[in-house]
């Protein structure tokens, strides 16, 4: 008989985890507050899924019968495995974010933890004794304790006896055809040995590799991953401002050595849901001013990039951006604040309000300004392709 698992949050992280558990024979109930997410999952139709990851699509016909979605937390009563995969969105952007960094604001000034607070508040109404809870929510050190363990203790549950709690921060790379929930190494954070045993018992049967360490170390490790990326991106961003397009040649030459170097290209903005947010949490904990400077560079980059690009397009009137995912070739738009092309368009229009700028992406038709690519190209005076190496160099 299939064992029931509840996943709170049906977005990118939650649906990937649902496919993983369902593939291994579990019956998965996803709780989400978004009606469209619930409808897309319950339709059972691959074409209606809101998350278009290869792992999910490839496995959907095998797992869809074991996955359902609801907004009703009472499904928790019938399960003793609960996974938390809610989003904790950024609250501030641009100048407001920079000012917050410069003024050393508290972490809740930057990040909205309401979704995880709400999830735990609802969860504890239905939580059964002897339940295992694993959080996939990227968190600053001691955050899992503050937002999950402490409220449940206050509700009368004893960690390691009534409830068992671990943390495996999500690490799947959106759009990566080779990286998926099964083959991506998991770091499992724990406070007590009983919770560790529960977590290992489950996840060692699900994924290829599990490494465990104390909770705060695992929490910080995920932040370190993304802060490392943001720092290196900011490094080349700053060089782009000084050197212009030559920095692309410099990076390619440095990158032809098969060891000791990772290629990071400049871009209008390092967007997405995690890179900025995780770096803010890393700075908040470590007080590493290099990360603060990297965050500030990233927030000012759309303006600097627009200046460089404007020299290329200023004699054109109808500008078409081909592709506008949060990174090149991504089907995920994320949000206007965290989308590099949207931020770039905003700054270009500040430089020249007469520019008619539109966008088209075959992967994101609902936000495109044209029905198809042919119509888009016929309209445009110049086409700018969203690619780290092409945006300034081709078109």
TORKEVO-736563 format. One record per residue (C-alpha): x, y, z; chain; residue in one letter. Coordinates in pm, 1 decimal, always signed. Layout:
// TORKEVO-736563
site px:X	py:Y	pz:Z	ch:A	aa:A
...
This chain:
// TORKEVO-736563
site px:+0.0	py:+0.0	pz:+0.0	ch:A	aa:X
site px:+137.2	py:+339.5	pz:-100.9	ch:A	aa:X
site px:+245.0	py:+570.1	pz:+178.9	ch:A	aa:X
site px:+104.2	py:+923.4	pz:+181.7	ch:A	aa:X
site px:+329.7	py:+1227.5	pz:+163.7	ch:A	aa:X
site px:+216.9	py:+1589.3	pz:+194.7	ch:A	aa:X
site px:+411.1	py:+1866.7	pz:+21.6	ch:A	aa:X
site px:+327.5	py:+2223.2	pz:+118.5	ch:A	aa:X
site px:+396.3	py:+2435.0	pz:-191.4	ch:A	aa:X
site px:+342.7	py:+2323.3	pz:-550.1	ch:A	aa:X
site px:+589.0	py:+2548.0	pz:-729.3	ch:A	aa:X
site px:+921.3	py:+2457.5	pz:-889.9	ch:A	aa:X
site px:+1065.0	py:+2293.7	pz:-578.8	ch:A	aa:X
site px:+746.2	py:+2126.8	pz:-460.7	ch:A	aa:X
site px:+645.4	py:+1974.7	pz:-794.4	ch:A	aa:X
site px:+996.3	py:+1838.6	pz:-857.5	ch:A	aa:X
site px:+990.2	py:+1676.5	pz:-513.1	ch:A	aa:X
site px:+639.9	py:+1543.4	pz:-576.1	ch:A	aa:X
site px:+756.0	py:+1373.0	pz:-896.1	ch:A	aa:X
site px:+1052.5	py:+1224.8	pz:-708.3	ch:A	aa:X
site px:+839.6	py:+1074.4	pz:-429.6	ch:A	aa:X
site px:+563.2	py:+958.5	pz:-664.5	ch:A	aa:X
site px:+821.0	py:+789.7	pz:-887.7	ch:A	aa:X
site px:+932.5	py:+588.7	pz:-585.8	ch:A	aa:X
site px:+576.3	py:+473.6	pz:-512.2	ch:A	aa:X
site px:+451.4	py:+731.0	pz:-263.3	ch:A	aa:X
site px:+106.4	py:+888.4	pz:-292.8	ch:A	aa:X
site px:+162.1	py:+1266.4	pz:-286.8	ch:A	aa:X
site px:-79.1	py:+1539.2	pz:-176.2	ch:A	aa:X
site px:+32.6	py:+1892.0	pz:-266.3	ch:A	aa:X
site px:-108.3	py:+2184.1	pz:-68.1	ch:A	aa:X
site px:-104.6	py:+2520.4	pz:-245.0	ch:A	aa:X
site px:-295.8	py:+2848.7	pz:-215.1	ch:A	aa:X
site px:-290.7	py:+2918.4	pz:-590.1	ch:A	aa:X
site px:-602.0	py:+2786.0	pz:-765.6	ch:A	aa:X
site px:-426.7	py:+2775.7	pz:-1104.4	ch:A	aa:X
site px:-149.6	py:+2557.6	pz:-962.0	ch:A	aa:X
site px:-405.8	py:+2322.2	pz:-809.0	ch:A	aa:X
site px:-603.9	py:+2301.8	pz:-1133.8	ch:A	aa:X
site px:-295.1	py:+2239.9	pz:-1349.7	ch:A	aa:X
site px:-180.7	py:+1950.4	pz:-1129.8	ch:A	aa:X
site px:-525.0	py:+1793.1	pz:-1089.1	ch:A	aa:X
site px:-593.5	py:+1811.8	pz:-1463.7	ch:A	aa:X
site px:-339.7	py:+1535.1	pz:-1511.2	ch:A	aa:X
site px:-250.7	py:+1691.0	pz:-1844.4	ch:A	aa:X
site px:+117.9	py:+1738.5	pz:-1915.7	ch:A	aa:X
site px:+51.1	py:+2039.8	pz:-2141.5	ch:A	aa:X
site px:-121.7	py:+2225.2	pz:-1858.7	ch:A	aa:X
site px:+157.2	py:+2191.4	pz:-1604.1	ch:A	aa:X
site px:+284.7	py:+2524.7	pz:-1472.1	ch:A	aa:X
site px:+638.0	py:+2386.0	pz:-1426.0	ch:A	aa:X
site px:+804.1	py:+2260.0	pz:-1744.2	ch:A	aa:X
site px:+1110.2	py:+2080.9	pz:-1609.7	ch:A	aa:X
site px:+1240.7	py:+1780.0	pz:-1803.8	ch:A	aa:X
site px:+1233.7	py:+1551.1	pz:-1499.4	ch:A	aa:X
site px:+867.2	py:+1631.0	pz:-1432.8	ch:A	aa:X
site px:+760.2	py:+1608.6	pz:-1797.6	ch:A	aa:X
site px:+949.2	py:+1282.9	pz:-1860.4	ch:A	aa:X
site px:+790.9	py:+1118.0	pz:-1556.9	ch:A	aa:X
site px:+445.9	py:+1275.7	pz:-1557.7	ch:A	aa:X
site px:+261.6	py:+991.7	pz:-1732.1	ch:A	aa:X
site px:+399.3	py:+750.7	pz:-1470.6	ch:A	aa:X
site px:+341.5	py:+964.5	pz:-1160.8	ch:A	aa:X
site px:+30.3	py:+1174.2	pz:-1230.1	ch:A	aa:X
site px:-207.1	py:+915.6	pz:-1079.8	ch:A	aa:X
site px:-16.0	py:+939.8	pz:-751.6	ch:A	aa:X
site px:-14.0	py:+1320.7	pz:-730.9	ch:A	aa:X
site px:-307.6	py:+1542.5	pz:-633.5	ch:A	aa:X
site px:-336.5	py:+1903.1	pz:-519.7	ch:A	aa:X
site px:-560.5	py:+2087.3	pz:-275.4	ch:A	aa:X
site px:-576.9	py:+2397.2	pz:-55.8	ch:A	aa:X
site px:-700.5	py:+2190.9	pz:+240.3	ch:A	aa:X
site px:-441.9	py:+2131.0	pz:+512.3	ch:A	aa:X
site px:-648.0	py:+1854.1	pz:+669.4	ch:A	aa:X
site px:-482.1	py:+1601.8	pz:+432.7	ch:A	aa:X
site px:-193.0	py:+1618.0	pz:+680.4	ch:A	aa:X
site px:-400.7	py:+1408.0	pz:+923.5	ch:A	aa:X
site px:-349.6	py:+1101.7	pz:+701.5	ch:A	aa:X
site px:+26.8	py:+1136.3	pz:+655.0	ch:A	aa:X
site px:+332.9	py:+1128.0	pz:+876.5	ch:A	aa:X
site px:+572.5	py:+1262.6	pz:+610.3	ch:A	aa:X
site px:+542.0	py:+1635.7	pz:+544.8	ch:A	aa:X
site px:+769.2	py:+1837.0	pz:+316.0	ch:A	aa:X
site px:+777.5	py:+2216.1	pz:+316.1	ch:A	aa:X
site px:+851.1	py:+2383.9	pz:-17.3	ch:A	aa:X
site px:+697.6	py:+2729.6	pz:+5.3	ch:A	aa:X
site px:+849.3	py:+3042.7	pz:-144.3	ch:A	aa:X
site px:+991.1	py:+3323.0	pz:+71.5	ch:A	aa:X
site px:+995.5	py:+3616.5	pz:-172.0	ch:A	aa:X
site px:+1204.6	py:+3929.8	pz:-173.5	ch:A	aa:X
site px:+1019.2	py:+4237.3	pz:-49.7	ch:A	aa:X
site px:+1248.7	py:+4516.0	pz:-175.2	ch:A	aa:X
site px:+1432.8	py:+4587.1	pz:-500.0	ch:A	aa:X
site px:+1652.3	py:+4847.9	pz:-668.6	ch:A	aa:X
site px:+1722.3	py:+5161.5	pz:-462.2	ch:A	aa:X
site px:+1520.5	py:+5034.8	pz:-166.3	ch:A	aa:X
site px:+1727.0	py:+4716.6	pz:-152.0	ch:A	aa:X
site px:+2053.5	py:+4911.9	pz:-178.2	ch:A	aa:X
site px:+1946.4	py:+5148.7	pz:+98.9	ch:A	aa:X
site px:+1857.0	py:+4853.1	pz:+320.2	ch:A	aa:X
site px:+2201.2	py:+4701.1	pz:+269.3	ch:A	aa:X
site px:+2375.5	py:+5028.6	pz:+341.3	ch:A	aa:X
site px:+2169.2	py:+5076.9	pz:+656.9	ch:A	aa:X
site px:+2221.3	py:+4715.9	pz:+774.9	ch:A	aa:X
site px:+1849.6	py:+4646.9	pz:+798.0	ch:A	aa:X
site px:+1713.0	py:+4333.2	pz:+964.9	ch:A	aa:X
site px:+1660.0	py:+4025.0	pz:+746.8	ch:A	aa:X
site px:+1279.0	py:+4058.0	pz:+753.4	ch:A	aa:X
site px:+1312.2	py:+4398.5	pz:+587.6	ch:A	aa:X
site px:+1438.9	py:+4217.8	pz:+276.8	ch:A	aa:X
site px:+1258.0	py:+3884.1	pz:+276.5	ch:A	aa:X
site px:+894.3	py:+3790.9	pz:+332.9	ch:A	aa:X
site px:+878.5	py:+3487.1	pz:+561.1	ch:A	aa:X
site px:+498.6	py:+3501.8	pz:+584.0	ch:A	aa:X
site px:+447.4	py:+3191.9	pz:+362.2	ch:A	aa:X
site px:+648.0	py:+2964.4	pz:+591.0	ch:A	aa:X
site px:+492.5	py:+3115.2	pz:+904.5	ch:A	aa:X
site px:+145.4	py:+3058.6	pz:+757.0	ch:A	aa:X
site px:+231.0	py:+2703.1	pz:+652.7	ch:A	aa:X
site px:+348.5	py:+2606.1	pz:+1001.5	ch:A	aa:X
site px:+50.1	py:+2774.9	pz:+1164.0	ch:A	aa:X
site px:-186.0	py:+2565.1	pz:+949.8	ch:A	aa:X
site px:+23.4	py:+2248.0	pz:+968.3	ch:A	aa:X
site px:+21.4	py:+2232.5	pz:+1347.8	ch:A	aa:X
site px:-360.1	py:+2216.3	pz:+1350.9	ch:A	aa:X
site px:-347.2	py:+1873.6	pz:+1184.0	ch:A	aa:X
site px:-1.1	py:+1737.6	pz:+1262.9	ch:A	aa:X
site px:+2.7	py:+1385.3	pz:+1403.0	ch:A	aa:X
site px:+256.2	py:+1253.2	pz:+1655.8	ch:A	aa:X
site px:+552.4	py:+1061.5	pz:+1510.3	ch:A	aa:X
site px:+560.4	py:+1283.3	pz:+1199.9	ch:A	aa:X
site px:+869.6	py:+1351.3	pz:+990.8	ch:A	aa:X
site px:+899.9	py:+1705.7	pz:+854.9	ch:A	aa:X
site px:+1163.8	py:+1803.6	pz:+601.3	ch:A	aa:X
site px:+1206.3	py:+2164.1	pz:+491.6	ch:A	aa:X
site px:+1337.7	py:+2236.9	pz:+143.7	ch:A	aa:X
site px:+1311.7	py:+2612.2	pz:+205.6	ch:A	aa:X
site px:+1651.0	py:+2782.0	pz:+175.1	ch:A	aa:X
site px:+1714.5	py:+2945.4	pz:+510.2	ch:A	aa:X
site px:+1972.8	py:+3141.5	pz:+707.8	ch:A	aa:X
site px:+2139.3	py:+2961.6	pz:+1000.6	ch:A	aa:X
site px:+1890.5	py:+2905.2	pz:+1283.6	ch:A	aa:X
site px:+1603.4	py:+3000.5	pz:+1052.3	ch:A	aa:X
site px:+1464.0	py:+2646.5	pz:+1040.4	ch:A	aa:X
site px:+1462.0	py:+2652.1	pz:+1418.4	ch:A	aa:X
site px:+1296.8	py:+2995.0	pz:+1435.2	ch:A	aa:X
site px:+1022.7	py:+2937.7	pz:+1178.5	ch:A	aa:X
site px:+951.7	py:+2564.0	pz:+1210.9	ch:A	aa:X
site px:+1087.9	py:+2397.8	pz:+1523.5	ch:A	aa:X
site px:+1017.8	py:+2669.7	pz:+1778.6	ch:A	aa:X
site px:+646.7	py:+2717.3	pz:+1684.5	ch:A	aa:X
site px:+590.7	py:+2340.2	pz:+1693.5	ch:A	aa:X
site px:+760.0	py:+2312.5	pz:+2032.7	ch:A	aa:X
site px:+534.6	py:+2591.6	pz:+2156.8	ch:A	aa:X
site px:+238.5	py:+2387.5	pz:+2030.3	ch:A	aa:X
site px:+345.5	py:+2101.7	pz:+2259.5	ch:A	aa:X
site px:+551.9	py:+1879.8	pz:+2026.7	ch:A	aa:X
site px:+890.0	py:+1746.8	pz:+2138.8	ch:A	aa:X
site px:+1168.7	py:+1734.2	pz:+1878.4	ch:A	aa:X
site px:+1315.4	py:+1387.1	pz:+1834.5	ch:A	aa:X
site px:+1024.2	py:+1224.7	pz:+2014.7	ch:A	aa:X
site px:+686.8	py:+1348.2	pz:+1879.9	ch:A	aa:X
site px:+824.8	py:+1511.6	pz:+1564.6	ch:A	aa:X
site px:+1138.6	py:+1463.0	pz:+1358.1	ch:A	aa:X
site px:+1269.1	py:+1756.2	pz:+1157.3	ch:A	aa:X
site px:+1544.8	py:+1792.7	pz:+897.4	ch:A	aa:X
site px:+1639.8	py:+2040.5	pz:+628.6	ch:A	aa:X
site px:+1751.3	py:+1957.2	pz:+273.8	ch:A	aa:X
site px:+1780.4	py:+2288.8	pz:+85.8	ch:A	aa:X
site px:+1671.0	py:+2261.1	pz:-278.7	ch:A	aa:X
site px:+1956.2	py:+2257.6	pz:-531.4	ch:A	aa:X
site px:+1798.1	py:+2163.7	pz:-865.2	ch:A	aa:X
site px:+1910.3	py:+2395.2	pz:-1146.0	ch:A	aa:X
site px:+1607.8	py:+2524.2	pz:-1345.7	ch:A	aa:X
site px:+1628.7	py:+2428.7	pz:-1712.3	ch:A	aa:X
site px:+1925.0	py:+2194.9	pz:-1666.3	ch:A	aa:X
site px:+1854.8	py:+1878.1	pz:-1868.7	ch:A	aa:X
site px:+2103.2	py:+1667.9	pz:-1673.0	ch:A	aa:X
site px:+2040.3	py:+1789.3	pz:-1318.7	ch:A	aa:X
site px:+1731.2	py:+1654.5	pz:-1139.5	ch:A	aa:X
site px:+1602.6	py:+1574.1	pz:-787.2	ch:A	aa:X
site px:+1739.5	py:+1217.8	pz:-802.0	ch:A	aa:X
site px:+2096.9	py:+1279.5	pz:-915.2	ch:A	aa:X
site px:+2161.3	py:+1609.6	pz:-735.0	ch:A	aa:X
site px:+2350.4	py:+1547.4	pz:-407.6	ch:A	aa:X
site px:+2145.6	py:+1629.2	pz:-98.4	ch:A	aa:X
site px:+2283.8	py:+1796.0	pz:+210.4	ch:A	aa:X
site px:+2071.2	py:+1699.5	pz:+510.0	ch:A	aa:X
site px:+2074.6	py:+1921.3	pz:+817.2	ch:A	aa:X
site px:+1963.9	py:+1796.4	pz:+1158.2	ch:A	aa:X
site px:+1948.9	py:+1890.8	pz:+1528.3	ch:A	aa:X
site px:+1900.1	py:+1549.9	pz:+1687.7	ch:A	aa:X
site px:+2003.3	py:+1194.2	pz:+1606.6	ch:A	aa:X
site px:+1647.9	py:+1059.8	pz:+1586.0	ch:A	aa:X
site px:+1554.0	py:+1314.6	pz:+1319.1	ch:A	aa:X
site px:+1874.4	py:+1233.5	pz:+1131.5	ch:A	aa:X
site px:+1788.5	py:+862.8	pz:+1127.2	ch:A	aa:X
site px:+1438.1	py:+934.2	pz:+994.0	ch:A	aa:X
site px:+1572.3	py:+1162.8	pz:+722.5	ch:A	aa:X
site px:+1840.9	py:+920.6	pz:+608.1	ch:A	aa:X
site px:+1597.5	py:+629.9	pz:+606.4	ch:A	aa:X
site px:+1372.3	py:+815.4	pz:+361.2	ch:A	aa:X
site px:+1613.9	py:+1008.4	pz:+141.3	ch:A	aa:X
site px:+1875.5	py:+736.7	pz:+95.2	ch:A	aa:X
site px:+1604.8	py:+541.3	pz:-87.2	ch:A	aa:X
site px:+1518.5	py:+840.4	pz:-307.6	ch:A	aa:X
site px:+1838.4	py:+1009.4	pz:-421.6	ch:A	aa:X
site px:+2186.8	py:+914.1	pz:-534.2	ch:A	aa:X
site px:+2380.8	py:+1088.5	pz:-258.0	ch:A	aa:X
site px:+2305.9	py:+1221.1	pz:+91.5	ch:A	aa:X
site px:+2559.6	py:+1404.8	pz:+306.9	ch:A	aa:X
site px:+2453.8	py:+1504.6	pz:+657.8	ch:A	aa:X
site px:+2578.8	py:+1771.8	pz:+893.7	ch:A	aa:X
site px:+2449.1	py:+1988.7	pz:+1176.8	ch:A	aa:X
site px:+2156.9	py:+2210.4	pz:+1081.0	ch:A	aa:X
site px:+2332.0	py:+2550.5	pz:+1081.9	ch:A	aa:X
site px:+2615.3	py:+2420.9	pz:+862.4	ch:A	aa:X
site px:+2375.7	py:+2287.8	pz:+598.8	ch:A	aa:X
site px:+2167.8	py:+2605.7	pz:+609.9	ch:A	aa:X
site px:+2474.3	py:+2819.2	pz:+545.9	ch:A	aa:X
site px:+2612.3	py:+2585.4	pz:+277.8	ch:A	aa:X
site px:+2325.2	py:+2660.0	pz:+37.4	ch:A	aa:X
site px:+2365.6	py:+3033.9	pz:+91.8	ch:A	aa:X
site px:+2739.3	py:+2996.9	pz:+28.8	ch:A	aa:X
site px:+2668.5	py:+2832.9	pz:-310.5	ch:A	aa:X
site px:+2466.4	py:+3125.2	pz:-439.0	ch:A	aa:X
site px:+2671.8	py:+3398.1	pz:-273.5	ch:A	aa:X
site px:+2975.8	py:+3250.4	pz:-451.0	ch:A	aa:X
site px:+2793.5	py:+3278.7	pz:-783.7	ch:A	aa:X
site px:+2672.8	py:+3633.1	pz:-722.5	ch:A	aa:X
site px:+3019.2	py:+3746.2	pz:-614.7	ch:A	aa:X
site px:+3178.1	py:+3613.1	pz:-934.9	ch:A	aa:X
site px:+2903.0	py:+3758.3	pz:-1151.3	ch:A	aa:X
site px:+2949.5	py:+4097.9	pz:-988.1	ch:A	aa:X
site px:+3324.1	py:+4067.2	pz:-1049.8	ch:A	aa:X
site px:+3273.1	py:+4044.5	pz:-1426.9	ch:A	aa:X
site px:+2989.1	py:+4299.2	pz:-1418.6	ch:A	aa:X
site px:+3227.2	py:+4556.0	pz:-1276.1	ch:A	aa:X
site px:+3486.5	py:+4473.3	pz:-1543.1	ch:A	aa:X
site px:+3225.3	py:+4512.1	pz:-1816.7	ch:A	aa:X
site px:+3155.5	py:+4867.0	pz:-1703.6	ch:A	aa:X
site px:+3526.3	py:+4951.4	pz:-1734.7	ch:A	aa:X
site px:+3632.1	py:+4739.4	pz:-2034.4	ch:A	aa:X
site px:+3312.9	py:+4709.2	pz:-2238.3	ch:A	aa:X
site px:+3261.8	py:+4413.9	pz:-2471.2	ch:A	aa:X
site px:+3628.5	py:+4309.8	pz:-2457.9	ch:A	aa:X
site px:+3557.5	py:+4138.2	pz:-2125.6	ch:A	aa:X
site px:+3377.0	py:+3858.4	pz:-2315.5	ch:A	aa:X
site px:+3698.1	py:+3777.7	pz:-2505.1	ch:A	aa:X
site px:+3895.6	py:+3795.0	pz:-2182.5	ch:A	aa:X
site px:+3661.7	py:+3545.6	pz:-2012.7	ch:A	aa:X
site px:+3673.0	py:+3304.0	pz:-2307.0	ch:A	aa:X
site px:+4052.8	py:+3310.7	pz:-2317.0	ch:A	aa:X
site px:+4079.3	py:+3258.7	pz:-1941.9	ch:A	aa:X
site px:+3826.3	py:+2978.0	pz:-1970.3	ch:A	aa:X
site px:+4018.5	py:+2771.5	pz:-2222.7	ch:A	aa:X
site px:+4231.7	py:+2638.1	pz:-1936.7	ch:A	aa:X
site px:+4076.7	py:+2304.7	pz:-1829.0	ch:A	aa:X
site px:+4124.6	py:+2365.5	pz:-1455.1	ch:A	aa:X
site px:+4118.4	py:+2637.5	pz:-1192.1	ch:A	aa:X
site px:+3867.7	py:+2868.9	pz:-1363.9	ch:A	aa:X
site px:+3489.2	py:+2892.5	pz:-1392.7	ch:A	aa:X
site px:+3327.0	py:+3105.5	pz:-1660.5	ch:A	aa:X
site px:+3088.1	py:+3374.6	pz:-1538.2	ch:A	aa:X
site px:+2959.3	py:+3619.9	pz:-1798.8	ch:A	aa:X
site px:+2826.8	py:+3969.2	pz:-1734.8	ch:A	aa:X
site px:+2455.4	py:+4029.3	pz:-1783.1	ch:A	aa:X
site px:+2195.3	py:+4303.3	pz:-1737.5	ch:A	aa:X
site px:+2103.6	py:+4156.6	pz:-1399.2	ch:A	aa:X
site px:+2149.6	py:+3832.4	pz:-1208.8	ch:A	aa:X
site px:+1782.7	py:+3757.5	pz:-1152.1	ch:A	aa:X
site px:+1572.2	py:+3462.8	pz:-1046.8	ch:A	aa:X
site px:+1424.6	py:+3378.2	pz:-710.1	ch:A	aa:X
site px:+1733.8	py:+3256.6	pz:-523.5	ch:A	aa:X
site px:+2054.9	py:+3431.3	pz:-620.5	ch:A	aa:X
site px:+1982.5	py:+3772.4	pz:-469.9	ch:A	aa:X
site px:+1778.3	py:+3646.9	pz:-176.8	ch:A	aa:X
site px:+2031.1	py:+3382.8	pz:-71.0	ch:A	aa:X
site px:+2316.8	py:+3631.4	pz:-98.1	ch:A	aa:X
site px:+2129.8	py:+3875.0	pz:+125.7	ch:A	aa:X
site px:+2088.6	py:+3602.3	pz:+387.9	ch:A	aa:X
site px:+2456.7	py:+3510.5	pz:+354.7	ch:A	aa:X
site px:+2559.6	py:+3873.3	pz:+405.6	ch:A	aa:X
site px:+2317.6	py:+3908.7	pz:+696.9	ch:A	aa:X
site px:+2481.5	py:+3617.1	pz:+879.3	ch:A	aa:X
site px:+2848.3	py:+3659.8	pz:+783.8	ch:A	aa:X
site px:+2857.6	py:+4040.1	pz:+753.8	ch:A	aa:X
site px:+3088.0	py:+3980.0	pz:+456.8	ch:A	aa:X
site px:+3105.9	py:+4321.4	pz:+290.0	ch:A	aa:X
site px:+3224.5	py:+4168.4	pz:-38.7	ch:A	aa:X
site px:+2877.6	py:+4016.4	pz:-71.7	ch:A	aa:X
site px:+2713.0	py:+4345.0	pz:+13.4	ch:A	aa:X
site px:+2915.5	py:+4517.1	pz:-259.5	ch:A	aa:X
site px:+2824.9	py:+4239.6	pz:-505.0	ch:A	aa:X
site px:+2455.7	py:+4287.0	pz:-430.0	ch:A	aa:X
site px:+2482.3	py:+4662.2	pz:-485.2	ch:A	aa:X
site px:+2668.0	py:+4612.9	pz:-815.7	ch:A	aa:X
site px:+2398.6	py:+4370.8	pz:-929.0	ch:A	aa:X
site px:+2117.3	py:+4613.2	pz:-844.8	ch:A	aa:X
site px:+2286.5	py:+4897.4	pz:-1035.9	ch:A	aa:X
site px:+2382.7	py:+4681.3	pz:-1333.9	ch:A	aa:X
site px:+2063.9	py:+4728.6	pz:-1541.0	ch:A	aa:X
site px:+2140.8	py:+5101.1	pz:-1564.6	ch:A	aa:X
site px:+2506.3	py:+5044.3	pz:-1659.1	ch:A	aa:X
site px:+2422.4	py:+4771.9	pz:-1911.9	ch:A	aa:X
site px:+2156.7	py:+4993.9	pz:-2069.4	ch:A	aa:X
site px:+2415.9	py:+5264.5	pz:-2132.8	ch:A	aa:X
site px:+2638.7	py:+5017.6	pz:-2318.9	ch:A	aa:X
site px:+2351.1	py:+4873.3	pz:-2518.1	ch:A	aa:X
site px:+2204.6	py:+5211.4	pz:-2607.0	ch:A	aa:X
site px:+2510.9	py:+5297.1	pz:-2818.1	ch:A	aa:X
site px:+2422.8	py:+4998.0	pz:-3032.2	ch:A	aa:X
site px:+2049.7	py:+5068.6	pz:-3076.6	ch:A	aa:X
site px:+2011.6	py:+5446.5	pz:-3049.6	ch:A	aa:X
site px:+1953.8	py:+5492.3	pz:-3423.3	ch:A	aa:X
site px:+1680.3	py:+5226.0	pz:-3422.8	ch:A	aa:X
site px:+1324.8	py:+5286.7	pz:-3310.6	ch:A	aa:X
site px:+1158.3	py:+4945.6	pz:-3290.1	ch:A	aa:X
site px:+1362.4	py:+4722.5	pz:-3060.4	ch:A	aa:X
site px:+1276.1	py:+4355.2	pz:-3016.3	ch:A	aa:X
site px:+1412.2	py:+4143.1	pz:-2734.1	ch:A	aa:X
site px:+1405.0	py:+3779.8	pz:-2839.5	ch:A	aa:X
site px:+1384.0	py:+3575.4	pz:-2520.2	ch:A	aa:X
site px:+1309.2	py:+3714.1	pz:-2175.3	ch:A	aa:X
site px:+1327.0	py:+3431.7	pz:-1923.9	ch:A	aa:X
site px:+1503.4	py:+3502.0	pz:-1597.0	ch:A	aa:X
site px:+1809.4	py:+3351.8	pz:-1768.0	ch:A	aa:X
site px:+1871.8	py:+3271.5	pz:-2136.8	ch:A	aa:X
site px:+1644.1	py:+2998.4	pz:-2281.0	ch:A	aa:X
site px:+1453.3	py:+2963.8	pz:-1955.1	ch:A	aa:X
site px:+1073.1	py:+2926.1	pz:-1971.5	ch:A	aa:X
site px:+1044.1	py:+3099.4	pz:-1632.7	ch:A	aa:X
site px:+967.6	py:+3469.4	pz:-1623.5	ch:A	aa:X
site px:+973.5	py:+3488.6	pz:-1238.1	ch:A	aa:X
site px:+871.9	py:+3855.2	pz:-1186.4	ch:A	aa:X
site px:+921.0	py:+4198.8	pz:-1334.8	ch:A	aa:X
site px:+1153.9	py:+4298.2	pz:-1050.4	ch:A	aa:X
site px:+1377.1	py:+3990.8	pz:-1089.0	ch:A	aa:X
site px:+1375.2	py:+3965.2	pz:-1468.2	ch:A	aa:X
site px:+1697.2	py:+4091.3	pz:-1634.5	ch:A	aa:X
site px:+1531.5	py:+4191.1	pz:-1963.6	ch:A	aa:X
site px:+1246.3	py:+4375.9	pz:-1793.5	ch:A	aa:X
site px:+1495.3	py:+4565.6	pz:-1579.2	ch:A	aa:X
site px:+1702.8	py:+4647.2	pz:-1889.7	ch:A	aa:X
site px:+1397.6	py:+4767.4	pz:-2085.3	ch:A	aa:X
site px:+1302.4	py:+4994.6	pz:-1796.9	ch:A	aa:X
site px:+1647.0	py:+5159.2	pz:-1799.3	ch:A	aa:X
site px:+1656.3	py:+5192.1	pz:-2180.0	ch:A	aa:X
site px:+1326.8	py:+5378.2	pz:-2174.6	ch:A	aa:X
site px:+1467.9	py:+5615.2	pz:-1914.8	ch:A	aa:X
site px:+1753.6	py:+5691.6	pz:-2155.4	ch:A	aa:X
site px:+1521.5	py:+5741.3	pz:-2452.5	ch:A	aa:X
site px:+1145.3	py:+5748.8	pz:-2404.2	ch:A	aa:X
site px:+1090.3	py:+5746.5	pz:-2783.2	ch:A	aa:X
site px:+1213.6	py:+5387.1	pz:-2813.3	ch:A	aa:X
site px:+942.1	py:+5134.2	pz:-2893.0	ch:A	aa:X
site px:+1061.8	py:+4822.2	pz:-2713.4	ch:A	aa:X
site px:+878.4	py:+4491.2	pz:-2731.5	ch:A	aa:X
site px:+960.0	py:+4131.6	pz:-2649.0	ch:A	aa:X
site px:+893.2	py:+3782.7	pz:-2777.4	ch:A	aa:X
site px:+974.3	py:+3442.0	pz:-2633.8	ch:A	aa:X
site px:+833.3	py:+3116.7	pz:-2775.9	ch:A	aa:X
site px:+872.4	py:+2965.4	pz:-2428.9	ch:A	aa:X
site px:+666.7	py:+3240.8	pz:-2261.0	ch:A	aa:X
site px:+381.7	py:+3314.6	pz:-2506.0	ch:A	aa:X
site px:+144.2	py:+3461.2	pz:-2245.7	ch:A	aa:X
site px:+380.9	py:+3754.3	pz:-2179.6	ch:A	aa:X
site px:+503.1	py:+3799.5	pz:-2537.7	ch:A	aa:X
site px:+397.6	py:+4104.2	pz:-2741.1	ch:A	aa:X
site px:+352.7	py:+3901.6	pz:-3062.6	ch:A	aa:X
site px:+163.0	py:+3591.2	pz:-3166.3	ch:A	aa:X
site px:+467.1	py:+3430.8	pz:-3329.1	ch:A	aa:X
site px:+831.5	py:+3490.0	pz:-3411.1	ch:A	aa:X
site px:+775.2	py:+3583.5	pz:-3775.8	ch:A	aa:X
site px:+538.0	py:+3863.3	pz:-3681.4	ch:A	aa:X
site px:+788.0	py:+3984.3	pz:-3420.3	ch:A	aa:X
site px:+1079.8	py:+3994.2	pz:-3666.8	ch:A	aa:X
site px:+877.3	py:+4171.8	pz:-3935.3	ch:A	aa:X
site px:+797.5	py:+4446.9	pz:-3687.2	ch:A	aa:X
site px:+1149.4	py:+4500.0	pz:-3552.4	ch:A	aa:X
site px:+1425.3	py:+4733.4	pz:-3668.4	ch:A	aa:X
site px:+1672.0	py:+4530.5	pz:-3461.8	ch:A	aa:X
site px:+1652.6	py:+4199.2	pz:-3279.3	ch:A	aa:X
site px:+1845.0	py:+4158.6	pz:-2954.8	ch:A	aa:X
site px:+1891.7	py:+3796.4	pz:-2850.5	ch:A	aa:X
site px:+1893.5	py:+3717.3	pz:-2479.2	ch:A	aa:X
site px:+2221.0	py:+3535.3	pz:-2445.1	ch:A	aa:X
site px:+2506.3	py:+3624.0	pz:-2212.8	ch:A	aa:X
site px:+2752.9	py:+3654.0	pz:-2503.2	ch:A	aa:X
site px:+2518.5	py:+3787.5	pz:-2774.3	ch:A	aa:X
site px:+2321.3	py:+4071.2	pz:-2623.5	ch:A	aa:X
site px:+2597.1	py:+4328.5	pz:-2665.3	ch:A	aa:X
site px:+2788.7	py:+4157.0	pz:-2944.1	ch:A	aa:X
site px:+2521.4	py:+4048.2	pz:-3198.5	ch:A	aa:X
site px:+2177.6	py:+4153.5	pz:-3319.1	ch:A	aa:X
